[in-house]
Amino acid sequence: MYLSIIIHFYANSCHVHHVKHTYTHQLDELQNATQQIPESLRFPFPLIKESTSLILNVIQLSVCFIDNKLMFMIHIPLVVPMEFEYFAVTPLPVKLQNNTFVFIKPNQPYFSVAISRNQFSHLDEIELNKCYKLTHQDIVCKNNNLFSIANIAESCEAQLYFSPQTLPQACDVRIINFHVTIWKKFKYANKWLFVAPSTEAITIGCGKAGAFDLIINGTGVLEVYPPCVVYTKHFVLNPRKFFNATLQRNFIPLLNITTSSLDLKTFHLDELSLPKEIQLKSLDTSDLDVASFKLNQLRDRAESIKFRNQHASHTNFLTYCIAILTIIVIVIILWRFRNIICCWRRRVQPEEHGLNQIPPVQIHNEIRMDEEPLQGTPRSNVTSPSQIDNATINSSSPIRRSDRLRSRSIVFRK
């Protein structure tokens, strides 16, 4: 293309350029130049006849004026013998509850990893536009921001790619709330990524084959081929034919973000006052960035709510403890007061209360003597047989006992 422009320029000036490079001559020049370039560099295409059409895809033409001479220079980039696989990073919202979704915000829209899996890099839109499109599958990019696999902790995308079992701390986790189903088409395939906050019915019409309904919910991928057309509530999805086969590979980390993020389990999303209406129409990072909340913001808000709840619970706990201690002190005081009253009553009326309740005891003495009877009365305060054995008989006159005492019997009767 550039060569034809040069030739056309000289043709209009009635001059013919004295050097006209053909593709064969260009290959010969490049073959000779390979001996002068470093061994660590090479051309981005093989130097064969079949690759001559690729030269125009990567060359850059510049013009300079030196010593009254107009000079044209052809620039061909040199590349290192290292191939990368690059991905377009798309946020994938996952339903958390009701119309609330959680997703990871990408650091850059594109992520590349070496085929040897020892280096990786990030690309933005500006850097990608500076790349040369060599074929439908291959591009040539100037990227100086290469990272070793040893620095994987600094990249969320790299950690999700190499070890997707756990949620990296470097990831920017966001919370979003919306009500309308969002669709995003894959660039080189008849596939659509959808995020449906609620159950939605779509219709797929396939011409003479008829039409049928399909129920979608949550997050998924819909693949449709011509002549089928998808009818949704707000969009019509038309698949198209691809004449150039392009190798595409989709990578989705095997990570459940709803269970891997421990902070999400402690959040009470109903108490965080998230906005209920978000006019979100696409899954672009810029739109999601505006409409979402950072996990750090939600963490701060949740911590304040948690602090208020803990403060209220501590206040209630202290109130209950003080009430219980007060009741215990009152019971102890009443118990001590009761003991004091009982002791005072016992001092006023000692032991009579217990004696009045003892039933009377009748004592009958039957004494038979030959000479002189014994005169005396038993003591009235003897209440038990043991006391009776030790009791003495008091008399106003001396009592004479005879050796001919036959028997003495004491009978107790109630």
C-alpha positions in Angstrom: 0.0 0.0 0.0 2.8 2.4 0.9 4.8 1.5 -2.1 1.8 2.1 -4.4 1.4 5.5 -2.9 5.0 6.4 -3.5 4.8 5.2 -7.1 1.6 7.1 -7.6 3.2 10.2 -6.3 6.1 10.1 -8.7 3.8 9.2 -11.5 1.8 12.3 -11.0 5.0 14.3 -11.0 6.1 12.9 -14.3 9.0 11.2 -12.7 9.6 7.5 -12.1 11.4 6.5 -9.0 14.8 5.0 -9.9 14.4 2.3 -7.2 11.3 0.2 -7.3 11.3 -2.5 -4.7 9.5 -5.7 -5.5 8.5 -8.3 -2.9 11.3 -10.6 -4.0 13.8 -7.8 -3.7 12.5 -6.9 -0.2 12.9 -10.5 0.9 16.5 -10.5 -0.3 17.2 -7.3 1.5 15.7 -8.7 4.7 17.7 -11.9 4.3 20.9 -9.9 4.1 19.9 -7.8 7.1 19.4 -10.9 9.4 23.2 -11.1 9.7 23.3 -7.6 11.2 20.6 -7.9 13.8 21.2 -9.3 17.3 20.6 -13.0 17.9 17.9 -12.3 20.5 15.8 -10.5 17.9 14.1 -11.6 14.7 11.5 -10.4 12.2 7.8 -10.9 13.1 7.2 -13.1 10.1 9.1 -15.9 8.4 11.3 -14.8 5.4 9.6 -16.9 2.8 7.7 -16.1 -0.3 4.3 -16.9 1.2 4.9 -14.2 3.9 5.4 -11.3 1.5 1.9 -10.2 2.0 2.5 -9.7 5.7 5.2 -7.1 5.2 2.7 -4.4 4.4 0.9 -5.2 7.7 3.9 -4.3 9.9 6.0 -1.7 8.0 5.9 2.0 8.7 6.9 4.5 6.1 8.7 7.8 7.0 10.0 10.6 4.8 12.9 12.8 5.4 14.6 15.6 3.4 18.4 15.5 3.5 20.7 17.5 1.2 17.9 18.5 -1.1 17.0 14.9 -1.4 13.7 13.3 -0.4 14.4 10.0 1.3 11.9 7.3 2.2 12.6 4.9 5.0 10.8 1.7 5.6 10.6 0.6 9.3 10.1 -3.0 10.1 9.8 -3.9 13.8 12.0 -6.6 15.4 10.5 -8.9 18.0 11.9 -11.2 20.7 11.2 -14.9 20.1 8.5 -15.0 22.8 4.8 -15.5 22.1 2.0 -14.3 24.4 -1.6 -15.2 24.7 -3.7 -12.1 25.4 -7.2 -11.9 26.8 -9.9 -9.2 26.8 -10.8 -9.0 30.5 -14.5 -8.7 31.1 -16.1 -8.4 34.6 -18.4 -11.3 35.3 -21.0 -10.3 37.9 -22.2 -13.2 40.1 -25.6 -13.1 41.9 -25.3 -12.7 45.6 -28.9 -12.2 46.7 -32.0 -10.8 45.2 -30.8 -8.1 42.7 -27.4 -7.7 44.3 -24.3 -8.9 42.4 -20.6 -9.0 43.2 -17.8 -8.8 40.7 -14.1 -8.1 40.3 -13.0 -4.9 38.6 -10.1 -5.5 36.2 -7.0 -3.4 36.5 -6.6 -3.2 32.7 -9.0 -4.2 29.9 -6.4 -6.7 28.5 -4.2 -9.2 30.0 -1.4 -11.2 28.3 0.5 -14.2 29.5 3.5 -15.9 27.9 3.1 -19.3 26.3 6.0 -20.5 28.5 4.0 -19.2 31.5 6.9 -17.3 33.0 5.9 -13.7 32.3 2.7 -11.7 32.0 1.7 -8.1 31.3 -1.3 -5.7 31.2 -2.5 -3.7 28.2 -4.8 -0.8 27.9 -6.7 0.5 24.9 -4.0 2.9 23.9 -1.3 0.3 23.9 -3.4 -2.2 22.1 -4.2 0.3 19.3 -0.4 0.8 18.8 0.0 -2.9 18.0 0.4 -4.2 14.5 -2.2 -6.7 13.3 -0.2 -9.3 11.5 -3.0 -11.8 10.9 -6.5 -12.4 12.2 -5.0 -14.3 15.2 -1.6 -12.6 15.7 -0.6 -9.1 16.6 2.7 -7.5 17.2 2.9 -5.2 20.3 5.5 -3.1 21.9 5.2 -3.8 25.6 7.9 -2.9 28.0 5.8 -3.7 31.1 6.7 -7.3 31.4 6.4 -8.9 34.9 8.0 -12.1 36.1 5.9 -14.9 37.6 7.6 -14.1 40.9 5.6 -10.8 41.0 2.3 -12.6 40.8 1.1 -11.2 44.1 0.9 -7.7 42.6 -1.6 -8.6 39.9 -5.2 -9.8 40.5 -5.6 -11.1 37.0 -2.3 -13.1 37.2 -3.3 -14.8 40.5 -6.8 -15.6 39.1 -5.2 -17.1 36.0 -2.4 -19.2 37.7 -4.1 -20.1 41.0 -7.9 -19.4 40.8 -8.8 -21.4 43.9 -8.6 -18.5 46.3 -9.6 -14.9 46.1 -6.5 -12.7 45.9 -6.2 -9.7 48.2 -5.1 -7.6 45.3 -8.5 -7.8 43.6 -10.9 -4.9 43.7 -14.2 -6.6 44.6 -17.3 -4.5 43.9 -21.0 -4.7 44.8 -23.7 -3.6 42.4 -27.5 -3.6 42.4 -29.5 -3.5 39.1 -32.8 -4.8 37.7 -32.4 -5.0 33.9 -30.7 -7.9 32.1 -27.4 -6.9 30.5 -26.0 -8.5 27.3 -22.4 -8.3 26.0 -21.4 -9.9 22.7 -18.1 -11.7 22.1 -16.0 -10.0 19.4 -15.2 -13.0 17.2 -18.0 -15.4 18.0 -21.8 -15.6 18.0 -21.9 -15.7 21.8 -23.4 -13.3 24.3 -22.6 -13.0 27.9 -25.8 -12.2 29.9 -26.4 -11.1 33.5 -30.1 -11.5 34.5 -31.0 -10.2 38.0 -34.3 -12.1 37.8 -35.9 -14.8 35.7 -36.6 -13.7 32.1 -38.1 -15.5 29.2 -36.5 -15.0 25.7 -37.6 -16.2 22.3 -35.3 -17.8 19.8 -36.7 -17.8 16.2 -34.9 -20.0 13.6 -36.9 -19.3 10.5 -38.6 -22.4 9.1 -37.4 -24.5 12.0 -39.8 -22.6 14.2 -39.4 -20.7 17.5 -39.0 -21.7 21.1 -38.8 -20.0 24.5 -35.8 -20.1 26.8 -35.7 -19.1 30.5 -32.5 -17.4 31.7 -31.4 -16.3 35.2 -28.2 -15.3 36.8 -25.0 -15.2 34.8 -24.3 -17.3 31.7 -23.3 -17.5 28.0 -25.8 -17.8 25.1 -24.5 -19.2 21.8 -26.7 -18.8 18.7 -25.9 -19.4 15.0 -27.6 -18.1 11.8 -30.4 -18.1 10.8 -31.6 -18.0 14.4 -32.5 -14.7 16.0 -32.9 -14.0 19.7 -35.7 -11.7 21.0 -35.4 -10.3 24.5 -37.4 -7.6 26.3 -35.1 -4.8 25.2 -32.8 -6.1 22.5 -32.7 -8.3 19.4 -29.6 -10.4 19.0 -28.6 -11.1 15.4 -25.8 -13.6 14.9 -23.6 -13.2 11.8 -21.3 -15.4 9.7 -17.5 -15.4 10.1 -15.6 -16.0 7.0 -12.2 -16.0 8.7 -11.8 -18.6 11.3 -10.2 -17.1 14.4 -8.8 -19.1 17.3 -10.6 -17.9 20.4 -10.3 -19.3 23.9 -12.3 -18.2 26.9 -10.9 -18.5 30.4 -13.1 -18.3 33.4 -11.4 -18.8 36.8 -12.8 -21.7 38.8 -13.6 -19.5 41.7 -16.8 -18.9 43.5 -16.5 -15.3 44.7 -19.6 -15.5 46.9 -18.1 -18.1 49.1 -14.4 -17.2 48.8 -14.8 -13.7 50.1 -15.1 -13.9 53.8 -16.1 -10.3 54.1 -19.3 -10.9 52.1 -20.5 -13.3 54.7 -20.3 -10.7 57.5 -22.1 -8.0 55.5 -25.8 -7.4 56.1 -26.5 -6.1 52.6 -30.1 -5.2 53.5 -28.7 -2.7 56.0 -26.1 -1.1 53.7 -28.7 1.1 51.9 -27.5 0.2 48.3 -29.2 2.2 45.5 -32.1 0.3 44.1 -32.2 1.7 40.6 -29.0 1.6 38.5 -29.3 2.5 34.8 -26.7 0.0 33.7 -26.7 -1.0 30.0 -23.4 -2.8 29.4 -20.7 -4.7 31.2 -18.0 -2.1 30.4 -15.6 -1.5 33.2 -16.2 2.3 33.2 -20.0 1.8 33.6 -19.5 -0.8 36.3 -17.0 1.5 38.1 -19.5 4.3 38.3 -22.5 2.1 39.3 -20.7 -0.1 41.9 -19.4 0.2 45.4 -15.9 -0.8 46.4 -15.7 -3.6 48.9 -13.6 -1.3 51.1 -16.4 1.2 51.2 -18.9 -1.5 52.1 -16.5 -2.8 54.7 -16.3 0.6 56.4 -20.1 0.9 56.3 -20.6 -2.6 57.6 -18.1 -2.0 60.4 -20.0 1.1 61.5 -23.3 -0.9 61.5 -21.5 -3.7 63.3 -20.2 -1.3 65.9 -23.6 0.1 66.5 -25.1 -3.4 66.9 -22.3 -4.4 69.3 -22.7 -1.2 71.3 -26.4 -1.9 71.6 -25.8 -5.5 72.6 -23.2 -4.6 75.1 -25.6 -2.0 76.6 -28.3 -4.6 76.9 -25.9 -7.2 78.4 -24.7 -4.7 81.0 -28.4 -3.8 81.9 -29.2 -7.5 82.4 -26.1 -8.0 84.5 -26.9 -5.0 86.7 -30.5 -6.1 87.1 -29.5 -9.7 88.1 -26.9 -8.4 90.6 -29.5 -6.0 92.1 -31.9 -8.9 92.6 -29.2 -11.1 94.2 -28.2 -8.3 96.6 -31.9 -7.7 97.6 -32.4 -11.4 98.2 -29.2 -11.5 100.4 -30.4 -8.5 102.4 -33.8 -10.0 103.0 -32.3 -13.3 104.0 -30.0 -11.6 106.5 -32.9 -9.5 107.9 -35.0 -12.7 108.3 -32.2 -14.4 110.3 -31.8 -11.3 112.6 -35.6 -11.4 113.3 -35.5 -15.1 114.1 -32.6 -14.7 116.5 -34.3 -11.8 118.3 -37.5 -13.9 118.8 -35.5 -16.8 120.2 -33.9 -14.6 122.8 -37.3 -13.2 123.9 -38.9 -16.7 124.3 -36.2 -19.3 124.7 -37.2 -22.9 124.2 -40.8 -22.6 125.2 -42.1 -22.9 121.8 -40.6 -26.3 121.4 -41.6 -27.6 124.8 -45.3 -26.7 124.5 -45.6 -28.9 121.5 -44.3 -32.1 123.3 -47.2 -34.3 124.4 -47.6 -34.8 128.1 -46.0 -37.8 129.8 -47.8 -39.7 132.6 -45.6 -41.4 135.2 -46.9 -44.0 137.5 -44.8 -45.3 140.3 -45.6 -48.6 141.9 -43.5 -49.2 144.9 -44.1 -52.1 147.3 -42.2 -52.3 150.6 -42.7 -54.5 153.6 -41.9 -52.0 156.3 -42.0 -48.3 155.4 -43.3 -46.9 152.1 -41.2 -44.5 150.3 -42.6 -41.0 150.1 -41.8 -38.7 147.2 -42.9 -37.4 143.9 -41.0 -37.8 140.6 -39.7 -34.6 139.0 -42.1 -33.2 136.5 -39.4 -32.0 134.1 -38.2 -35.6 133.4 -39.2 -36.2 129.8 -37.3 -39.2 128.7 -36.3 -42.6 130.1 -32.6 -41.6 130.2 -33.5 -38.6 132.3 -35.7 -40.8 134.5 -32.8 -43.2 135.2 -30.7 -40.3 136.4 -33.6 -38.6 138.3 -33.6 -38.3 142.0 -36.6 -38.4 144.3 -36.8 -35.4 146.5 -38.7 -35.7 149.8 -39.3 -33.4 152.8 -38.3 -36.1 155.2 -35.5 -38.6 155.1 -36.3 -41.9 153.5 -35.2 -45.1 155.0 -34.6 -47.9 152.7 -34.8 -51.5 153.8 -32.8 -54.4 152.7 -36.1 -56.2 152.1 -37.0 -53.9 149.2 -38.8 -56.2 146.8 -39.3 -54.3 143.7 -39.7 -50.9 142.1 -41.5 -50.3 138.9 -42.0 -47.2 136.9 -44.5 -47.2 134.1 -44.7 -44.5 131.4 -47.9 -44.0 129.6 -48.9 -41.5 127.1 
